[in-house]
Amino acid sequence: MSITSFYFLVFITIGVAFYYVLPKKIQWVVLLLLSLVFYYFAAVPYTIGYLAASTLIAYFSTLWMKRKREKQNQDAKVLPVTMIALLINIAIWFVVKGRDLWFPFASGFMARHDVLQIDAEINLRMIASLGMGYYTLQIMGYIIDCYWQNAVPQKNPLKLFLFVSYFPQLTTGPISRYAQLETLYERHKFEYQNISFGAQRILWGFTKKIVLAERIGIIVSALNSDMSTYTGFYSWIAILLYPLQMYADFSGCMDIVLGVSELFGIRLAENFHNPFFARTSQEFWQRWHITLGTWAKDYVLYPLLKSKRMIRFGKFTRKKFGKKAGKFLVNMAGMFILWMVMGIWHGGLRYIAGVSLWYWVILMLGDLFAPVFLKITNKLEMKTDSFAWHFFQSGRTYLIYAVGATFFSVGVTDGIYRLKDALKVLCVKNYANPWIFFDQSILNLGVTWGDINLIIFVSVIVLLVAILREKHGYARIWVQQQCFIFRWMIWISLFIIVLIWGKYGPGYDASIFIYEGF
Amino acid sequence: MTKEEVYKRLNEVFREVLDDDSIELHDETVADDVDGWDSFEHINLIVGVEEEFGFKIPMGKVVTMKNVGEMVDIILEMGK
């Protein structure tokens, strides 16, 4: 059962009815049961054992922490147990989900055996649980919060299990914090606004995912399937369209997830905040996959920077190379580790190259040359608060992201091939093939002119919604302020668009989200 | 230690770490209000504060403090 399927909609409708009809005291139990039912239909059922294992590790380790602190004092030594609990969680994830990271090395040792057969066997036996990358980070965050005494350990193991297995966030996150999700256990009154806002957001998510992302996906996969044929401007189309597909796909999924959760009166953390409006790459990452970024900052970067070794390293570099260069070196080291963690979390070389190394280099160069850029813009008396300048900066940021996303999409070797090919358009004489935009060539990619018009049309709506969001917090708040007829016209039109032009139904598998695999 | 004293010393720490003598902190000051106060400088500031006031700020507080006011409260609390 994918969250874009008809059955899922039936499932949540029944779920919401039970949730508000049954006594409020057991609302959290309803959520837990719904999560189990969802898991049964959406994943390989027995893999829920992984979720249970992670929950139990967190449950016992944090309660042990609490008892020890009560018995002795607040400074009682609880770090070893915390570390063990975290390491077990990492180990489970690494063995099951990080297979691409260790199998190539392990296969070297197994050279005498049939590597492919072993690979297939591992594949068969070690099926990952749904949302492992997401809930593992979430439960690790909980353990660390308890260690830091920012959270009080949950006494009821079933309640903690709900925190791990809460079904909306199993598909692609967000990675929630325990403190934010404690509302899971509270009583929720039926409120019309939660239902209407939730439903609207689900509808909007469907539009982005099954109307826009799926259509762009057809073009991008056609282009990726035969790179030696699709060269020149085709490469540019692939490079520039993929970020948009990824955004529509991932943020569309988040809209469905957050909308579903809102139906139950539970607000999940936002994962996107108009990333393509970002002026710099640094800002981009504060607006894209936000919960992963803040998780890594709070639980990896800060403890790392505040460790004795890092502080000593910082003092050493400042003394040796001066204040500015010293700080830059610490930045470089810290950023490197932060981005490696993000790359490894994505679980493969292409992500480490596409996400981590590329961004690390870009952010470091940006840092290094920031004073020079500032001088240039001052000298040329650029109006840095003008629309044109913002547009230029956002365009540049988009392009930088598109390069990284190319690796993410097709892997390192093919990514380099494609980027080189795109550059040839600019450097090699007679290499450009602009006529593909005007003759019927594009139609060989599996889309019609109608599809292309629809892509443009929905992209414009996405842009309008983004502008409204920037100005009003949420676009739907603006819609809510409009008159009755206009309001309903908007929602009914969206509904019709999804119904007519959505890619769904038998024979069509829209169930896979790009970010579902993590 | 009074609040004014804490602010006086805190301003010095911030000016020194961020190389900006114009910094003037208030209860509501947040990272966005101060040029250069990013994730990395946040930790440099915390270390600067620890050295100035002579105690360690627990990690749990480092990640949750929202503005300078909270930082001052922590310092007053720890310095008791």
Interface residues (C-beta under 8 A of the other chain):
Chain A: D145 W148 Q149 N150 K297 D298 L301 Y302 P303 L305 K306 I311 G314 K323 K327 V330 N331 G334
Chain B: D19 S39 F40 H42 I43 N44 I46 V47 P58 M59 G60 V62 V63 T64
